[in-house]
Amino acid sequence: MKKILVIEDDELILKMVDFKLKKEGYQVYISRDGDHALKAFEEVKPDLVLTDLMVPFKSGLEVTYWVKKHYPDTPVLVFSALGDEESSVQQAFKLGASDFITKPFNPNELVLRIKRFV
């Protein structure tokens, strides 16, 4: 079973993503901030990371940088609300993000994008 680490601080989005990914057969691990996410990553060694760009303590950009530095083969999908800085999205890709999806998003589209990588 493929493991996905989801980093999101919005409880509604988190519940929706958790439900949809588990329904699709993924093992889901949840972090509500960047610091916890890095610790969880080390314990879980997920097959894919799904992170919001704007999370507490360490941003999604910092998480992306860390994951790609230490585990370059692990795909990182980032998402962010429309209206967040376009430069953040560009920065995420420069740091090695595999894909980007705008919030709000369709859960089915999210699954299709994830299936491209795991």
C-alpha distances in whole Angstrom, upper triangle without the diagonal:
4,6,10,13,16,19,22,25,26,25,25,23,20,20,20,17,15,16,15,12,10,12,10,7,6,6,10,13,16,19,23,24,24,25,23,20,21,21,17,16,18,16,13,13,11,10,12,15,16,20,23,26,28,27,29,30,28,28,25,27,27,23,23,26,24,21,22,25,23,19,21,18,16,16,18,19,22,23,27,30,32,35,33,35,34,35,32,30,31,31,27,27,30,27,25,23,21,22,24,24,27,27,27,24,23,19,19,20,18,15,17,17,14,13,16,14,10
4,7,10,13,16,19,22,23,23,23,21,18,19,18,15,14,15,14,10,10,13,10,8,5,6,9,11,14,17,20,22,21,23,20,17,18,19,15,14,16,15,11,10,8,6,8,11,13,17,20,23,25,24,26,27,25,24,21,23,24,20,19,22,21,17,19,21,19,16,17,15,12,12,14,15,18,20,24,26,29,32,30,31,31,31,28,26,28,27,23,23,26,24,21,19,17,18,20,20,24,24,24,22,21,18,17,18,15,13,15,14,11,10,13,11,7
4,7,10,13,16,19,21,20,21,18,16,17,17,13,12,14,14,10,10,13,12,10,6,5,6,7,11,13,17,18,18,19,16,14,15,15,12,10,13,12,8,8,5,5,7,9,11,14,17,20,22,21,23,23,21,21,18,21,21,17,17,20,18,15,17,19,17,15,16,14,11,12,13,14,16,18,22,25,27,30,28,29,29,29,26,24,26,25,22,22,24,22,20,18,16,17,19,19,22,22,23,21,21,17,18,18,15,13,16,15,11,12,15,12,9
4,6,10,13,16,17,17,18,15,13,14,14,11,10,13,12,8,10,13,12,11,7,6,5,6,9,11,14,15,15,17,15,11,13,14,11,10,13,12,9,9,5,6,5,6,7,10,14,17,19,17,19,21,19,18,15,18,18,14,14,17,16,13,15,18,17,14,16,14,10,10,10,10,13,15,18,21,24,26,24,26,25,26,23,21,23,22,19,19,22,19,17,15,14,15,16,16,19,19,20,18,18,15,16,16,12,11,14,13,9,11,14,11,9
4,7,10,13,15,15,17,14,11,13,14,11,10,13,14,11,12,15,15,14,10,9,6,5,6,7,11,12,11,13,11,8,10,11,8,7,11,11,8,9,6,8,6,5,6,8,11,14,16,14,16,17,15,15,12,15,15,11,12,15,14,11,14,17,16,14,15,15,11,11,10,10,12,13,16,19,22,25,22,24,24,24,21,20,22,21,17,19,21,18,17,14,15,15,16,16,18,18,19,18,19,16,18,18,14,14,17,15,12,15,16,14,13
4,6,10,11,12,13,10,8,11,11,8,8,12,12,10,12,15,15,15,11,10,7,6,5,6,8,10,10,13,11,8,11,13,10,10,14,14,12,12,10,11,9,6,5,6,8,12,13,11,14,16,14,13,11,14,15,11,12,16,15,13,16,19,18,16,18,17,13,12,10,10,10,11,13,16,19,22,19,21,22,22,19,18,21,20,16,18,21,18,17,14,15,14,14,14,15,14,16,15,16,14,16,16,12,13,16,14,12,15,17,15,14
4,7,9,11,13,10,8,12,13,10,11,14,15,13,15,18,18,18,15,14,11,9,6,5,6,6,7,10,9,7,10,12,10,10,14,15,13,14,12,14,11,8,6,5,6,9,10,8,10,12,11,10,8,12,12,9,11,14,14,13,16,18,18,17,18,18,15,14,11,10,9,10,12,14,18,20,17,19,20,20,16,16,19,18,15,17,20,17,17,14,15,15,14,14,15,14,15,15,17,16,18,18,14,16,19,17,15,18,19,17,17
4,6,8,10,8,6,10,11,10,10,14,15,14,16,19,19,20,17,16,12,11,8,7,5,7,9,12,11,10,13,15,13,14,18,18,17,18,16,17,14,11,8,6,5,9,8,6,9,12,12,10,9,13,14,12,13,17,17,16,19,21,21,20,22,22,18,17,13,12,10,9,10,12,16,17,15,18,19,20,16,16,20,19,16,19,21,19,19,16,17,16,14,13,14,12,13,14,16,15,18,18,14,16,19,17,16,20,21,20,20
4,6,9,8,7,10,12,12,13,16,17,17,19,21,22,23,20,19,15,13,10,8,5,7,10,12,12,11,15,16,15,17,20,20,19,21,19,21,18,15,12,10,8,10,8,6,8,11,12,11,11,15,15,14,16,19,19,19,22,24,24,24,25,25,22,20,17,16,13,12,12,13,16,18,16,18,20,21,18,18,22,21,18,21,24,22,22,19,21,20,17,16,16,13,14,16,18,17,21,20,17,20,23,21,20,23,25,24,24
4,6,6,6,9,10,11,12,14,16,16,18,20,21,23,20,20,16,15,12,11,8,10,13,16,15,15,18,20,18,20,23,23,22,23,21,22,20,16,13,11,9,12,10,9,11,15,15,14,14,17,18,17,19,22,22,22,24,27,27,26,27,27,24,22,19,17,14,12,11,11,15,16,15,18,20,22,19,19,23,22,20,23,25,24,24,21,22,20,18,16,14,11,11,13,16,15,19,19,16,19,22,21,20,23,25,24,24
4,6,5,6,9,10,10,12,14,15,16,18,20,21,19,18,15,14,11,11,9,12,15,17,16,16,19,20,18,20,23,23,22,23,21,23,20,18,15,14,12,15,14,12,13,17,18,17,16,20,21,19,21,24,24,24,26,29,28,28,29,29,25,23,20,19,17,15,15,15,18,20,19,22,24,26,22,22,26,26,23,26,28,27,26,23,24,22,20,18,17,14,13,15,16,15,19,20,17,19,22,22,21,24,26,25,25
4,5,5,6,9,10,11,12,14,16,17,19,20,19,19,16,16,13,14,12,15,18,21,19,18,22,23,21,22,26,25,24,25,22,24,21,19,15,15,13,16,15,14,17,20,21,19,18,22,23,22,23,26,26,25,28,30,30,29,30,30,26,24,21,19,17,15,14,14,17,19,19,22,24,26,23,22,26,26,24,26,29,28,27,24,24,22,19,17,16,12,11,12,13,12,16,17,15,17,20,20,20,23,25,25,24
4,5,5,6,8,10,11,12,14,15,16,18,17,17,14,14,12,12,11,14,16,19,18,17,20,22,19,20,24,24,22,23,20,21,18,15,12,11,10,14,13,13,16,19,19,17,16,19,21,19,20,23,24,22,25,27,28,26,27,26,23,20,18,15,14,11,11,11,15,17,17,20,21,23,20,19,23,23,20,23,26,24,24,20,20,18,16,13,12,9,9,9,11,10,14,14,12,14,17,17,16,19,21,21,21
4,5,5,6,8,10,11,12,14,15,17,15,14,11,11,8,9,9,12,14,17,15,14,18,19,16,17,21,20,18,20,17,18,16,14,11,11,10,14,14,12,15,18,18,16,15,19,20,17,19,22,22,21,23,26,25,24,25,25,21,19,17,15,14,12,13,14,17,20,19,22,23,24,21,20,24,24,21,23,26,24,23,20,20,19,17,15,15,12,12,12,13,11,15,16,13,14,18,17,16,19,21,20,20
4,6,5,6,9,10,11,12,14,15,14,14,11,12,10,12,12,15,18,20,18,17,20,21,18,20,23,22,20,22,19,20,18,16,14,14,14,18,17,16,18,21,21,20,19,22,23,21,22,26,25,24,26,29,28,27,28,27,23,22,20,18,17,15,16,17,20,23,22,25,26,28,25,24,27,27,24,26,29,27,26,23,23,21,20,17,17,14,14,14,14,11,15,16,14,15,18,19,17,20,22,22,21
4,6,5,6,9,10,11,12,14,14,14,12,13,12,14,14,17,20,22,20,19,22,23,20,21,25,24,21,23,19,20,18,16,13,14,14,18,18,17,20,23,23,21,19,23,24,22,22,26,26,24,26,29,29,27,28,27,23,21,19,16,16,14,15,16,18,22,21,24,25,27,24,23,26,27,24,25,28,27,26,22,22,19,18,15,15,12,11,11,10,8,11,13,11,12,15,16,15,17,20,20,20
4,5,5,6,8,10,11,12,11,12,9,11,10,12,13,16,17,20,18,16,19,21,18,18,22,21,18,19,16,16,14,13,10,11,12,16,17,16,19,22,21,19,17,20,22,19,19,23,23,21,23,26,26,23,24,23,19,17,15,13,13,12,14,15,18,21,20,23,23,25,22,20,24,24,21,22,25,24,22,19,18,16,15,13,14,12,11,10,10,7,10,11,9,9,13,13,12,14,17,17,16
4,6,5,6,8,10,11,9,9,6,8,8,11,12,16,17,20,17,15,19,19,16,17,20,19,16,18,15,15,14,13,11,13,14,18,18,17,19,22,21,20,18,21,22,19,20,24,23,21,23,26,25,23,25,23,19,18,17,15,16,15,17,18,21,24,23,26,26,28,25,23,26,26,23,24,27,25,24,21,20,19,18,16,17,15,15,14,13,10,13,14,12,11,15,15,13,15,18,18,16
4,6,5,6,9,10,10,11,9,12,12,15,16,19,21,23,21,19,22,23,19,20,23,22,19,21,18,18,17,16,14,16,17,21,21,20,23,25,25,24,22,25,26,23,24,27,27,24,27,30,29,27,28,26,22,21,20,18,18,17,19,20,23,26,26,29,29,31,28,26,29,29,26,27,30,29,27,24,23,21,20,18,19,17,16,14,13,10,12,14,12,12,15,16,15,16,20,19,18
4,6,5,6,9,9,11,10,13,13,16,18,21,22,25,22,20,23,24,21,21,24,23,20,21,17,17,15,15,13,16,17,20,22,21,24,26,26,24,21,24,26,23,23,27,27,24,26,29,28,26,26,24,21,19,18,16,17,16,18,19,22,25,25,27,27,29,26,24,27,28,25,25,29,27,25,22,20,19,18,16,17,16,15,12,10,7,8,11,9,8,12,13,12,13,16,17,15
4,5,5,6,5,8,7,10,12,15,17,19,20,23,20,18,20,21,18,18,21,20,16,17,14,13,12,12,11,14,16,20,21,20,23,25,24,23,20,23,24,21,20,24,24,21,23,26,25,22,23,21,18,16,16,14,16,16,18,20,23,26,25,27,27,29,26,23,26,27,23,24,27,25,23,20,18,17,17,16,18,17,16,14,12,9,10,12,9,7,11,12,10,11,14,14,12
4,5,5,5,6,7,10,12,16,18,21,22,24,21,19,21,22,18,18,21,19,16,17,14,14,14,15,14,17,19,22,24,22,25,27,26,25,22,25,26,23,23,27,26,23,25,28,27,24,25,23,20,19,18,17,19,19,22,23,26,29,28,31,31,32,29,27,30,30,26,27,30,28,26,23,21,21,21,19,21,20,19,17,16,12,13,15,13,11,14,15,13,14,17,17,14
4,5,7,10,10,14,15,19,21,24,25,27,24,22,25,25,22,22,25,23,20,21,18,17,17,18,16,19,21,25,26,25,28,30,29,28,25,28,29,26,26,29,29,26,28,31,30,27,28,25,22,21,21,19,21,20,23,24,27,30,30,32,32,34,31,29,31,32,28,29,32,30,28,25,23,22,22,20,22,21,20,17,15,11,11,14,13,10,14,16,14,14,17,18,15
4,6,9,10,14,16,20,22,24,25,27,25,22,25,25,22,21,24,23,19,20,16,15,14,16,15,18,20,24,26,25,28,30,29,27,24,27,28,25,24,28,27,24,26,29,28,25,25,23,20,18,19,17,19,19,22,24,26,30,29,31,31,32,29,27,30,30,26,26,30,28,26,23,20,19,20,19,21,20,20,17,14,11,10,13,11,8,11,13,11,10,14,14,12
4,7,9,13,15,19,22,24,25,27,24,21,23,24,20,19,22,20,17,17,14,13,14,16,16,19,22,25,27,26,28,30,29,28,25,27,28,25,24,28,27,23,25,28,27,23,24,22,19,18,19,18,21,21,24,26,29,32,31,33,33,34,31,29,31,31,27,28,31,29,26,23,21,21,22,21,23,23,23,20,18,14,14,16,14,11,13,15,12,11,15,15,12
4,6,10,12,16,19,21,21,23,20,18,20,20,16,16,18,17,13,14,11,10,10,12,13,16,19,22,24,23,25,27,25,24,21,24,25,21,21,24,23,20,22,25,23,20,21,19,16,15,16,15,18,19,22,24,27,30,29,31,30,31,28,26,28,28,24,25,28,25,23,20,19,19,20,19,22,21,21,19,17,14,14,15,13,10,13,14,10,11,14,13,10
4,7,10,14,17,19,19,21,18,15,17,17,13,13,16,14,10,12,9,10,11,12,13,16,19,22,23,22,24,25,23,23,21,23,24,20,20,23,22,19,21,24,22,19,21,19,16,16,16,16,18,20,23,25,28,31,29,31,31,32,28,27,29,28,25,25,28,26,23,21,20,20,21,21,23,22,23,21,20,16,17,18,15,13,16,17,13,14,17,15,12
4,7,10,13,15,16,18,15,13,15,15,11,12,15,13,10,12,9,10,10,10,10,13,15,19,20,18,20,21,20,20,18,21,21,17,18,21,20,17,20,23,21,19,20,19,15,15,14,14,16,17,20,22,25,28,26,28,28,29,26,24,27,26,22,24,26,24,22,19,19,19,19,19,21,19,20,18,18,15,16,17,14,13,16,16,13,14,17,15,13
4,7,10,12,13,14,11,9,12,12,8,9,12,10,8,10,8,11,11,10,10,12,14,17,18,16,17,18,17,18,16,19,19,15,16,19,18,16,19,21,19,17,20,19,15,15,14,15,16,17,19,22,25,27,25,27,28,28,25,24,26,25,22,23,26,23,21,19,19,19,20,19,21,20,21,20,20,17,19,20,16,16,19,18,15,17,19,17,15
4,7,9,11,12,9,8,11,11,8,10,13,12,11,13,11,14,12,10,10,10,12,15,15,13,14,15,15,15,14,17,17,14,16,19,17,16,19,21,20,19,21,20,17,16,15,15,15,15,17,19,23,25,23,25,26,26,23,22,25,24,20,23,25,22,21,19,20,19,19,18,20,18,19,18,19,17,19,20,16,17,20,19,16,19,21,19,18
4,6,7,9,6,5,9,9,7,10,13,12,12,14,12,15,13,11,10,9,11,13,13,10,10,12,11,12,11,15,14,11,14,17,15,15,18,20,19,18,20,21,17,17,14,15,14,15,16,18,22,24,21,23,24,24,21,21,24,22,19,22,23,20,20,18,20,19,19,19,19,18,19,19,21,19,22,22,18,19,22,20,18,21,23,21,20
4,7,9,7,8,11,12,11,13,16,16,15,17,16,19,16,13,12,10,10,12,11,7,8,10,10,11,11,15,14,12,15,18,17,17,20,22,21,21,23,23,20,19,16,16,14,14,15,16,20,21,19,21,23,23,19,20,23,22,19,22,24,21,22,19,21,20,19,18,19,17,18,19,21,19,22,22,19,20,23,22,20,23,25,23,22
4,6,6,6,9,10,11,12,15,16,16,17,16,19,17,13,12,10,9,10,9,5,5,6,7,8,9,12,11,10,13,15,14,15,18,19,19,19,21,22,19,19,16,16,14,14,14,17,20,21,18,20,22,21,18,19,21,19,17,20,22,19,20,18,20,20,19,19,19,18,19,20,23,21,25,24,20,22,25,23,21,24,25,23,23
4,6,5,6,9,10,10,13,14,15,15,15,17,15,12,12,9,10,10,9,6,6,6,4,6,7,9,8,6,10,12,10,11,15,15,15,16,18,20,17,17,14,14,13,14,15,17,21,21,18,19,21,20,16,17,19,17,15,18,19,16,17,16,18,19,18,19,19,19,21,21,24,23,25,24,21,22,25,22,20,24,24,22,22
4,5,6,7,9,10,11,13,14,15,16,19,17,14,15,12,13,13,13,10,8,6,6,9,10,12,10,8,12,13,11,12,16,16,15,17,19,21,18,19,16,18,16,18,18,21,24,25,21,22,24,23,19,20,23,20,18,21,21,18,19,18,21,22,21,22,23,22,24,25,27,26,29,28,24,25,28,25,23,27,27,24,24
4,6,5,6,9,10,11,12,14,14,17,16,13,14,12,14,15,14,11,10,9,9,11,12,15,13,10,14,15,13,13,17,18,16,17,20,21,18,19,16,18,17,18,19,22,25,26,23,24,26,25,21,22,25,22,20,23,23,20,21,19,22,22,22,22,23,22,24,24,26,24,27,27,23,24,27,25,22,25,26,24,23
4,5,5,6,9,10,10,11,11,14,12,9,10,9,11,13,13,10,11,10,9,10,10,12,11,8,11,13,11,10,14,15,14,14,16,17,14,15,13,14,14,15,17,20,23,25,21,23,24,23,19,20,22,20,17,19,21,17,17,16,18,19,19,19,21,20,22,22,24,22,24,24,20,21,23,21,19,22,23,20,19
4,5,5,6,9,10,10,11,14,13,11,13,11,14,14,15,13,13,11,9,11,11,12,10,7,10,11,8,8,12,12,11,12,14,16,13,15,13,15,15,18,19,22,26,27,23,24,25,23,20,20,22,19,17,19,20,16,16,16,18,20,20,21,23,23,25,25,27,25,27,26,22,23,25,23,20,23,24,20,20
4,5,5,7,9,10,12,15,15,13,15,14,17,18,18,15,14,13,12,14,14,16,13,11,14,15,11,11,15,15,13,14,17,18,16,17,16,18,19,21,22,25,29,30,26,27,28,27,23,24,26,23,20,23,23,20,20,19,21,23,23,24,26,26,27,27,29,26,29,28,24,25,27,25,22,25,26,23,22
4,5,5,6,8,9,13,13,11,13,13,16,17,18,15,15,14,13,15,14,17,15,12,14,16,13,12,15,16,14,14,17,17,14,16,15,17,17,19,21,24,28,29,26,27,28,27,24,24,26,24,21,23,24,20,20,19,20,21,22,23,24,24,25,25,26,23,26,26,22,22,25,23,20,22,23,20,19
4,5,5,5,6,10,10,9,12,12,15,17,18,16,16,16,14,15,13,15,13,10,12,13,10,8,12,13,11,10,13,14,11,13,12,14,16,18,21,24,27,29,26,26,27,26,22,22,24,21,18,20,21,18,17,16,17,19,20,21,23,23,25,24,26,23,25,24,21,21,23,21,18,20,21,17,16
4,6,6,9,12,13,12,15,16,19,20,21,19,19,17,16,17,16,18,15,12,14,15,11,10,13,13,10,10,14,15,12,15,15,18,19,22,24,27,31,32,29,29,30,29,25,25,26,24,21,23,23,19,19,19,20,22,23,25,27,27,29,28,29,27,28,28,24,24,26,24,21,23,23,20,19
4,6,9,12,14,13,16,17,20,22,23,20,20,19,18,20,19,20,18,15,17,18,15,13,16,17,14,13,17,17,15,17,17,20,21,23,26,29,32,34,31,32,32,31,28,27,29,27,24,25,26,23,22,21,22,24,25,26,28,28,30,29,29,27,28,28,25,24,26,25,21,23,24,21,19
4,5,9,11,11,14,15,19,21,22,20,20,20,19,20,18,20,19,15,16,18,15,13,16,17,14,13,16,15,12,15,15,17,19,21,24,27,30,32,30,31,31,30,27,26,28,26,23,24,25,22,20,20,20,21,23,24,26,26,27,26,27,23,25,25,21,20,23,21,18,19,21,18,16
4,7,9,10,13,15,19,20,22,20,21,21,19,19,17,19,17,14,14,16,13,10,13,14,11,9,12,12,9,12,13,15,18,21,23,27,30,32,29,30,29,29,25,24,26,24,21,21,23,19,18,17,17,19,21,23,26,26,27,26,26,24,25,24,21,20,22,20,17,18,19,15,14
4,5,7,10,13,16,18,21,19,21,21,18,18,16,18,17,13,13,16,14,10,13,15,13,10,12,11,8,9,10,13,15,18,21,24,27,29,27,28,27,27,24,22,24,23,19,20,21,18,16,15,15,17,18,20,22,23,24,22,23,20,21,21,17,16,18,16,13,14,16,12,10
4,7,10,13,17,19,22,21,23,23,21,20,17,18,18,15,14,16,15,11,13,15,14,10,11,9,6,7,9,11,15,17,21,24,27,29,27,28,27,27,24,22,23,22,19,19,21,18,15,14,13,15,17,18,22,22,24,22,22,19,19,19,16,14,16,14,10,11,12,9,7
4,7,10,14,16,18,18,20,21,18,17,14,15,16,12,11,14,14,10,11,15,14,11,11,9,6,5,6,8,11,14,17,21,23,25,23,24,23,23,20,18,20,19,15,16,18,15,13,11,10,11,13,15,18,19,20,18,19,16,17,16,13,12,14,11,8,10,11,8,7
4,6,10,12,15,14,16,17,15,13,10,12,13,9,9,12,12,9,10,14,13,11,12,11,7,6,5,6,8,11,14,18,20,23,20,21,21,21,17,16,18,17,13,14,16,14,12,10,10,11,12,13,16,16,18,17,18,16,17,16,12,13,15,12,10,13,13,10,11
4,7,10,12,12,15,17,14,13,9,12,13,10,10,13,14,11,13,16,16,14,15,14,11,9,6,5,6,8,11,14,17,19,17,19,18,19,16,14,17,16,12,14,17,14,13,10,10,10,10,10,12,13,14,13,15,13,15,14,10,11,13,11,9,12,13,11,12
4,6,9,8,12,13,11,9,6,9,10,8,8,12,13,11,13,16,17,15,16,16,13,11,7,6,5,6,9,12,15,17,14,16,16,17,13,12,15,14,11,13,16,13,13,10,11,11,10,10,12,12,14,13,16,15,17,16,12,14,16,14,12,16,16,15,16
4,6,6,10,13,11,8,6,9,11,10,10,13,15,14,16,18,19,19,19,19,16,14,10,9,6,5,6,9,12,14,11,13,14,15,11,11,14,13,11,14,16,15,15,12,13,12,10,10,10,9,12,12,15,15,18,16,13,16,18,15,15,18,19,18,19
4,6,10,12,9,6,4,6,9,9,9,12,14,14,15,17,19,19,19,20,17,15,11,10,6,6,6,9,12,12,9,10,11,11,8,8,12,10,8,12,14,12,13,11,14,12,10,11,11,11,14,15,18,18,21,19,16,19,20,17,17,21,21,19,21
4,7,9,9,6,6,8,10,11,12,14,16,16,18,20,21,22,22,23,20,18,15,13,10,9,7,9,12,12,9,11,13,13,10,11,14,13,12,15,17,16,17,15,17,16,13,13,13,12,14,16,19,19,22,21,18,21,23,20,20,24,24,23,24
4,7,7,5,6,10,10,10,12,14,15,16,18,20,20,21,22,23,20,19,15,14,11,11,10,12,15,16,13,14,17,17,13,14,17,16,14,18,19,17,18,16,19,18,16,16,15,14,16,18,21,20,23,22,19,21,24,21,20,24,25,23,24
4,6,6,9,12,11,11,14,16,16,17,20,21,21,22,23,25,22,21,18,18,15,15,14,15,19,19,15,17,19,19,16,17,20,18,17,20,21,19,21,19,22,21,19,19,19,17,19,21,24,23,27,26,23,25,27,25,24,27,28,26,27
4,7,10,11,10,10,14,15,14,16,19,19,19,21,22,25,22,22,18,19,17,17,16,18,22,21,18,19,21,20,17,19,21,18,17,21,21,18,20,19,23,23,21,22,22,21,23,24,27,26,29,28,25,27,30,27,25,29,29,27,28
4,7,8,6,7,10,11,10,12,15,15,16,18,19,21,19,18,15,16,14,15,15,17,20,20,17,17,19,18,14,16,18,15,14,17,18,15,17,16,19,20,18,20,20,20,22,23,26,25,28,27,23,25,27,24,23,27,27,24,25
4,5,5,6,9,10,11,12,14,15,17,18,18,20,18,17,13,14,11,12,11,14,17,17,13,13,15,14,10,12,15,12,11,14,15,13,15,13,17,17,15,16,16,16,19,20,23,23,25,24,21,23,25,22,21,25,24,22,24
4,5,5,6,9,10,10,12,14,15,16,16,17,15,13,10,10,7,9,9,13,15,16,13,13,14,13,10,10,13,11,8,12,13,11,12,10,13,13,12,13,14,14,17,17,20,20,22,20,17,20,21,18,17,21,21,19,20
4,5,5,6,9,10,11,12,14,15,15,17,15,14,10,11,9,11,11,14,16,17,13,12,13,11,8,9,10,7,6,9,10,8,10,9,12,13,12,14,15,16,19,20,23,22,24,22,19,22,23,19,19,22,21,19,21
4,5,5,6,9,10,11,12,14,14,17,15,15,12,13,12,14,14,18,20,20,16,16,16,14,11,13,14,10,9,12,12,9,11,11,15,16,15,18,19,19,22,23,25,25,27,25,22,24,25,22,21,24,23,21,22
4,5,5,6,9,10,11,11,12,14,12,12,9,11,10,13,14,18,20,21,17,17,18,17,13,14,15,12,10,13,13,10,11,10,13,14,14,17,18,19,21,21,24,23,25,23,20,21,23,20,18,21,21,18,19
4,6,5,6,8,10,10,10,12,10,9,7,9,8,12,13,17,19,20,17,16,16,15,12,11,12,10,7,9,10,7,7,7,10,11,12,15,17,18,21,20,23,22,23,21,18,20,21,17,16,19,18,16,17
4,6,5,6,9,10,10,13,12,12,10,12,12,15,16,20,22,22,19,18,18,15,13,13,13,10,8,10,9,5,7,9,12,14,15,18,20,21,24,24,26,25,27,25,22,23,24,20,19,22,21,18,20
4,6,5,6,8,9,12,11,12,11,14,14,17,19,22,25,25,21,21,21,19,16,16,17,14,12,13,13,9,10,11,14,16,17,20,22,23,26,25,28,26,28,26,23,24,25,22,20,23,22,19,20
4,5,5,5,7,9,7,9,8,11,12,16,18,22,24,25,22,22,21,20,17,16,17,15,12,13,13,10,9,10,12,14,16,19,21,22,25,24,26,24,25,24,20,21,22,19,17,19,19,15,16
4,6,5,4,7,7,8,8,12,13,17,19,23,25,26,22,22,21,19,16,16,15,13,11,11,11,7,6,8,10,13,15,19,21,23,25,24,26,25,26,24,21,22,22,19,17,19,18,15,16
4,6,6,10,10,12,12,15,16,20,22,25,27,28,25,23,23,21,18,18,18,15,13,14,12,9,9,12,14,17,19,22,24,26,29,28,30,29,30,28,25,25,26,22,21,23,22,18,20
4,6,9,9,12,13,16,18,21,23,27,29,30,27,26,26,24,21,21,21,18,16,16,16,12,12,14,15,19,21,23,26,27,30,29,31,29,30,28,25,25,26,23,21,23,22,18,19
4,6,6,9,10,14,16,20,23,26,29,30,27,26,26,24,21,20,20,18,16,16,16,12,11,12,13,16,19,22,25,26,28,27,28,26,27,25,22,22,23,20,18,19,18,15,15
4,6,8,10,13,15,19,22,26,27,29,26,25,24,22,20,19,18,16,14,13,13,10,8,10,11,14,17,20,23,25,28,26,28,26,26,24,22,22,22,19,17,18,17,13,15
4,6,9,13,16,19,22,26,28,30,27,27,25,24,22,20,20,18,16,14,15,13,10,11,10,14,17,20,23,25,27,25,26,24,24,23,20,19,19,17,14,15,14,10,11
4,6,10,13,16,20,23,25,27,25,25,24,23,20,18,19,18,14,14,15,13,10,10,9,12,15,17,21,22,24,22,23,21,22,20,17,17,17,15,12,14,13,9,10
4,7,10,13,17,20,22,24,22,22,21,20,18,15,16,16,12,11,14,12,8,7,6,8,11,14,17,19,21,19,20,18,19,17,14,14,14,11,9,11,10,7,8
4,6,10,13,17,19,21,18,19,18,17,14,13,14,13,9,10,12,10,8,5,5,7,9,11,14,16,18,17,18,17,18,16,13,14,14,11,10,13,12,9,11
4,7,10,14,16,18,16,17,16,16,13,11,13,13,9,10,13,12,10,6,6,5,6,8,11,13,15,13,15,14,15,13,10,11,12,9,8,11,11,9,12
4,7,11,13,15,12,13,13,13,10,8,11,11,8,9,12,11,10,7,8,6,5,6,9,10,13,12,14,14,16,14,11,13,14,11,11,15,14,13,15
4,7,9,12,10,12,12,13,10,9,12,13,10,12,15,14,14,10,11,8,5,5,5,6,9,9,12,12,15,12,10,13,14,12,12,16,16,16,17
4,7,9,7,9,10,12,9,8,12,13,11,13,16,16,16,13,14,12,8,7,5,5,8,10,13,14,17,15,13,16,18,15,16,20,19,19,21
4,6,6,9,10,13,11,11,14,15,14,16,19,19,20,16,18,15,11,9,6,4,7,9,13,15,18,16,14,18,19,17,18,22,22,22,24
4,6,8,9,12,12,11,14,16,15,17,19,20,21,18,19,15,12,10,6,6,8,10,14,16,19,16,16,20,20,18,20,23,23,24,26
4,6,8,11,11,11,14,15,15,17,19,20,22,19,21,18,14,13,9,10,11,14,18,20,22,20,19,23,24,21,23,27,26,26,29
4,6,9,8,8,11,12,12,15,17,17,19,16,18,16,13,12,10,10,12,15,18,20,23,20,19,23,23,21,22,26,25,25,27
4,5,5,7,9,10,11,13,15,16,18,16,18,16,13,14,12,13,16,17,21,23,25,22,21,25,25,22,23,27,26,26,28
4,5,5,6,9,10,11,13,14,16,14,16,14,11,12,11,13,16,17,20,22,24,21,20,23,23,20,22,25,24,24,27
4,5,5,6,8,10,10,12,14,13,16,15,13,14,14,16,19,20,23,25,26,23,22,25,25,22,23,26,25,24,27
4,5,5,6,9,10,10,12,11,14,13,11,13,12,14,17,18,21,23,24,22,20,23,23,20,21,24,23,22,25
4,5,5,6,9,10,11,9,11,10,7,10,10,13,15,16,19,20,22,18,17,20,20,16,18,21,19,19,22
4,5,5,6,9,10,9,12,11,10,12,13,16,19,19,22,23,24,21,19,22,22,18,20,23,20,20,23
4,5,5,6,9,9,12,12,11,14,15,18,20,21,24,24,26,23,21,24,23,20,20,23,22,20,23
4,5,5,6,5,9,9,9,12,13,16,18,18,21,21,23,20,18,20,20,16,17,20,18,17,20
4,5,5,5,7,8,8,12,14,17,20,19,21,22,23,19,18,20,19,15,16,19,17,16,19
4,5,7,10,11,12,16,18,20,23,23,25,26,26,23,21,23,23,19,20,22,20,18,21
4,6,9,11,12,16,18,20,23,23,25,25,26,23,21,23,23,19,19,21,19,17,20
4,6,9,11,15,17,20,23,21,24,23,24,21,19,20,20,16,16,18,16,14,16
4,6,8,11,14,16,19,18,20,19,20,17,15,17,17,13,13,15,14,12,15
4,7,10,14,17,19,17,18,18,18,15,13,14,14,10,10,12,10,9,12
4,7,10,13,15,13,15,15,15,12,10,12,12,8,9,12,10,10,13
4,7,10,12,11,13,14,15,12,10,13,13,9,11,14,13,13,16
4,7,9,7,10,11,12,9,8,11,11,9,11,14,13,14,17
4,6,6,10,12,13,11,10,14,14,12,14,17,17,18,20
3,5,9,10,13,11,10,14,15,14,15,19,19,20,21
4,7,9,12,11,11,14,16,15,16,19,20,21,22
4,6,9,7,7,11,12,11,13,16,17,18,19
4,5,5,6,9,10,11,13,15,16,18,19
4,5,5,6,9,10,11,12,15,16,16
4,5,5,6,9,10,11,13,15,15
4,5,5,6,9,10,11,13,15
4,5,5,6,9,10,12,12
4,5,5,6,9,10,10
4,5,5,7,9,10
4,5,5,7,9
4,5,6,6
4,5,5
4,6
4
